[in-house]
Amino acid sequence: MKRIIFSIFSDNVDTNHVSSSDYKLSQFKKYKDQLKAAQQAYANKCGADYVLHENDWTEYNDLQFEKILKLERLILLGILYILLIIVLYKKDPIFL
């Protein structure tokens, strides 16, 4: 079974949504490379492929639904969706 860990990033999400703000978006842009590298390292530890889907969604809710659609497309695989803001410190892989 192929293992996939993925996240989604858009750098132009509407900042008028309660869950997104100018500050939060600026921090995502500032630390995106470090977050991506940390998640890639964790995927390597798990023996999984890592994919950061980058798109130009502007609507926050559309971005959330896109996560669900991607999960549905990959449902038969070993999948772990990680929010981009999550940095994993656990030494043991999540997949058994």
N, C-alpha and C positions, 0 to 999 in steps of 0.2 A: 504494500500500500504506500503510495506516495504521500508524504507529509508536507503540508503547506502552512506557513505562518504568514498572515498578511495584515496590512493596515491600509488606510486610505488617507490621502492628504490633498487638500485644496487650499491654495494661498489667497483665494479671493472670495471666501464665504462672506455672505452678508453679515455685518457685525451688529445689526439691529436685533438679532435673535437673543433671547435671554441666556442661551448657552454659548454664545460667541461674543467677543468684544474686541475692540481694537488692540487692547493690551494682550489678550490671549493669542490673537492672530500674530501679533508681532513676536511673541515668544516662540510660537511654533516655527515661524520663519527663521528666527535667530538660532534655535537649537535643533532644527530639523535634521541636519547631518549627524549630530551626535546621537539623537534619538534613533535614527535609522541604523547607525552603526551598532548601537547597543542591541537593537532587536535582531539585526543580522547575526551578531555574535551568538545570541541565544538560539536562533534557528540553527546555526552551525552546530551548536552543542547538542541540539535535539535531533540532528540528522535530517533537518527539514529544509525545504526551499523557502526563501523569504521573498515576498513581493510587496513593494510599496506602490499601491495604485495612486498615481497622481492624476488629478483631473481639474477641470475648471468650473466645477459646480459653484454656483453663487448662492443657491437656496440651501440653508442649513438642513431642513427636513429632507430635501432630495438627497443630500449626502448621506443621511442616516438610512434612508431606504436603499441606497446603492449598496451599503454594507450587507443588508439582508439579502438582496438579490445575488450578490457575489457568493454569500454563504450557501444559498440555495443551489447555485450552479456547481459548487464544489462539495456538496453534501456527502457524496460517497467516498470522499477522501478523508484522511486524517487531517483535520483543520484546526488551527488556533487563530482566532481573530484577536489582535491586540490593538488597543487604542494607541495612537502614536505617542501619547504622553506617558505610557507605561514603560518603565525601565525594569527589566527582570534581573533579580539578583540571585534567584534560586540556583543552586549548583547542579541539581538533578534535572534532567530534561522532563518536560511535562508529558511527553509521549512515552509509553511503556513498550 
